[in-house]
Amino acid sequence: MILMDNRHAHITDSFRSLRIGIYGAGSMAEAIIRGLTEKRLIAPDRIAVVNRSNTERLEELQRRYGVAADNSPQGKVQLLQAADIVLIAVKPKDAAGALAELKTCLRPGALLLSVVAGLSIATMQRIAGPVPVVRTMPNTSSSIGLGATGVCWSDETTVDQQEAALHLLQAVGYATVVAEHDLNMITGLSGSGPAYVYYLMEAMIAAGIDGGLSAEQARELTVQTVRGAAEMVRLTGEEPGELRRKVTSPGGTTAAAIETLEQYQFQQALRSAIHRAEARAQEMGEQIGRVTF
Ligand SMILES: NC(=O)c1ccc[n+]([C@@H]2O[C@H](COP(=O)([O-])OP(=O)(O)OC[C@H]3O[C@@H](n4cnc5c(N)ncnc54)[C@H](OP(=O)(O)O)[C@@H]3O)[C@@H](O)[C@H]2O)c1
């Protein structure tokens, strides 16, 4: 226990001494900046953020979180060259160009950490060189500290870099280490996952309104139901199937609803949707991999 506490204290202290450069100042970048600064894992002035062209956005992040920013060509290079970890947070279509630009700005030994969907370690290293790389797949709930992220790394990463990457991602929620080939599955499951739950909630709210509830009542009852169900699974540690069976009495209302869902093959539809998203992540990754530099 004491050994673990010492290790944790070491990770926390060494993380505070790092400099983090963030390449691409969009919503994922902001989620990570918010997580790191709200949890006081690192001083805001040790985080630097750069963009392609949107300087107003950089000023906004500077004002809101106290991070460093400079979008002049020289200033950008200086901020990135000072970074121990460079987080690449641009859209997949911009990733190859961004990596080619980064190749000339990374200082030796710096860690490249990507949140870009589909961008493989091999593609990053083909463009940016044989640098240590961490590839991740987060989701939008990271913006409220409840993200679910899959992480893998290249052989060049040190144990300290792996721990620093996990520490950074855990600032915005749950993070788990997987083999790279599992990241497409994670994209289908938790990366796109919030949208499936929103889709389910849309249907629940619509049914409530159809049944005569006000829009506000239908919305609040749905939100609380989804929140409560997720928390029940988390807090009790019971399997969702077990919890479902416990609330389903034979011949009752829930049984009637589940029978209807089964007629529509609800579970099969959802599983097919997740596997389709997984396959799409694979296709998108292959597209990025075909870009030549
Ligand atoms: N949002 C999510 O929940 C989520 C979840 C999982 C994974 N991701 C991944 O996170 C990445 C970023 O997503 P996002 O939603 O944060 O995107 P976003 O809000 O569109 O932001 C992208 C940012 O990248 C900047 N950029 C583009 N090309 C650049 C370049 N060459 N050099 C420097 N900056 C550049 C853009 O700057 P300008 O405005 O100046 O062009 C913009 O600020 C994506 O690859 C996505 O796959 C996002």
Ligand as a Chemical Component Dictionary entry (heavy atoms), coordinates in Angstrom:
data_LIG
# 
_chem_comp.id                   LIG 
_chem_comp.type                 NON-POLYMER 
_chem_comp.pdbx_formal_charge   0 
_chem_comp.three_letter_code    LIG 
# 
loop_
_chem_comp_atom.comp_id 
_chem_comp_atom.atom_id 
_chem_comp_atom.alt_atom_id 
_chem_comp_atom.type_symbol 
_chem_comp_atom.charge 
_chem_comp_atom.model_Cartn_x 
_chem_comp_atom.model_Cartn_y 
_chem_comp_atom.model_Cartn_z 
_chem_comp_atom.pdbx_ordinal 
LIG N1  N1  N 0  -14.938 15.594 -29.808 1  
LIG C1  C1  C 0  -14.941 14.376 -29.312 2  
LIG O1  O1  O 0  -15.699 14.009 -28.443 3  
LIG C2  C2  C 0  -13.952 13.351 -29.764 4  
LIG C3  C3  C 0  -14.085 12.032 -29.276 5  
LIG C4  C4  C 0  -13.121 11.102 -29.650 6  
LIG C5  C5  C 0  -12.077 11.464 -30.476 7  
LIG N2  N2  N 1  -12.031 12.749 -30.942 8  
LIG C6  C6  C 0  -10.968 13.104 -31.847 9  
LIG O2  O2  O 0  -10.425 14.334 -31.441 10 
LIG C7  C7  C 0  -9.960  15.018 -32.587 11 
LIG C8  C8  C 0  -10.343 16.458 -32.468 12 
LIG O3  O3  O 0  -11.757 16.536 -32.439 13 
LIG P1  P1  P 0  -12.484 17.864 -32.001 14 
LIG O4  O4  O 0  -13.916 17.525 -31.891 15 
LIG O5  O5  O -1 -11.780 18.437 -30.817 16 
LIG O6  O6  O 0  -12.203 18.761 -33.288 17 
LIG P2  P2  P 0  -12.489 20.321 -33.524 18 
LIG O7  O7  O 0  -13.319 20.835 -32.409 19 
LIG O8  O8  O 0  -12.932 20.480 -34.929 20 
LIG O9  O9  O 0  -11.044 20.967 -33.408 21 
LIG C9  C9  C 0  -9.981  20.673 -34.283 22 
LIG C10 C10 C 0  -8.927  21.742 -34.098 23 
LIG O10 O10 O 0  -7.786  21.370 -34.870 24 
LIG C11 C11 C 0  -7.200  22.551 -35.396 25 
LIG N3  N3  N 0  -6.344  22.195 -36.544 26 
LIG C12 C12 C 0  -6.688  21.609 -37.704 27 
LIG N4  N4  N 0  -5.582  21.449 -38.500 28 
LIG C13 C13 C 0  -4.529  21.956 -37.808 29 
LIG C14 C14 C 0  -3.155  22.085 -38.078 30 
LIG N5  N5  N 0  -2.620  21.676 -39.230 31 
LIG N6  N6  N 0  -2.375  22.653 -37.140 32 
LIG C15 C15 C 0  -2.885  23.074 -35.959 33 
LIG N7  N7  N 0  -4.189  22.988 -35.642 34 
LIG C16 C16 C 0  -5.005  22.425 -36.550 35 
LIG C17 C17 C 0  -8.367  23.407 -35.755 36 
LIG O11 O11 O 0  -7.902  24.744 -35.809 37 
LIG P3  P3  P 0  -8.588  25.872 -36.759 38 
LIG O12 O12 O 0  -9.942  26.106 -36.169 39 
LIG O13 O13 O 0  -7.663  27.032 -36.608 40 
LIG O14 O14 O 0  -8.618  25.291 -38.143 41 
LIG C18 C18 C 0  -9.323  23.131 -34.568 42 
LIG O15 O15 O 0  -9.075  24.012 -33.494 43 
LIG C19 C19 C 0  -10.548 14.322 -33.807 44 
LIG O16 O16 O 0  -9.538  13.670 -34.526 45 
LIG C20 C20 C 0  -11.501 13.320 -33.253 46 
LIG O17 O17 O 0  -11.426 12.093 -33.968 47 
LIG C21 C21 C 0  -12.932 13.702 -30.601 48 
# 
loop_
_chem_comp_bond.comp_id 
_chem_comp_bond.atom_id_1 
_chem_comp_bond.atom_id_2 
_chem_comp_bond.value_order 
_chem_comp_bond.pdbx_ordinal 
LIG N1  C1  SING 1  
LIG C1  O1  DOUB 2  
LIG C1  C2  SING 3  
LIG C2  C3  SING 4  
LIG C2  C21 DOUB 5  
LIG C3  C4  DOUB 6  
LIG C4  C5  SING 7  
LIG C5  N2  DOUB 8  
LIG N2  C6  SING 9  
LIG N2  C21 SING 10 
LIG C6  O2  SING 11 
LIG C6  C20 SING 12 
LIG O2  C7  SING 13 
LIG C7  C8  SING 14 
LIG C7  C19 SING 15 
LIG C8  O3  SING 16 
LIG O3  P1  SING 17 
LIG P1  O4  DOUB 18 
LIG P1  O5  SING 19 
LIG P1  O6  SING 20 
LIG O6  P2  SING 21 
LIG P2  O7  DOUB 22 
LIG P2  O8  SING 23 
LIG P2  O9  SING 24 
LIG O9  C9  SING 25 
LIG C9  C10 SING 26 
LIG C10 O10 SING 27 
LIG C10 C18 SING 28 
LIG O10 C11 SING 29 
LIG C11 N3  SING 30 
LIG C11 C17 SING 31 
LIG N3  C12 SING 32 
LIG N3  C16 SING 33 
LIG C12 N4  DOUB 34 
LIG N4  C13 SING 35 
LIG C13 C14 SING 36 
LIG C13 C16 DOUB 37 
LIG C14 N5  SING 38 
LIG C14 N6  DOUB 39 
LIG N6  C15 SING 40 
LIG C15 N7  DOUB 41 
LIG N7  C16 SING 42 
LIG C17 O11 SING 43 
LIG C17 C18 SING 44 
LIG O11 P3  SING 45 
LIG P3  O12 DOUB 46 
LIG P3  O13 SING 47 
LIG P3  O14 SING 48 
LIG C18 O15 SING 49 
LIG C19 O16 SING 50 
LIG C19 C20 SING 51 
LIG C20 O17 SING 52 
# 
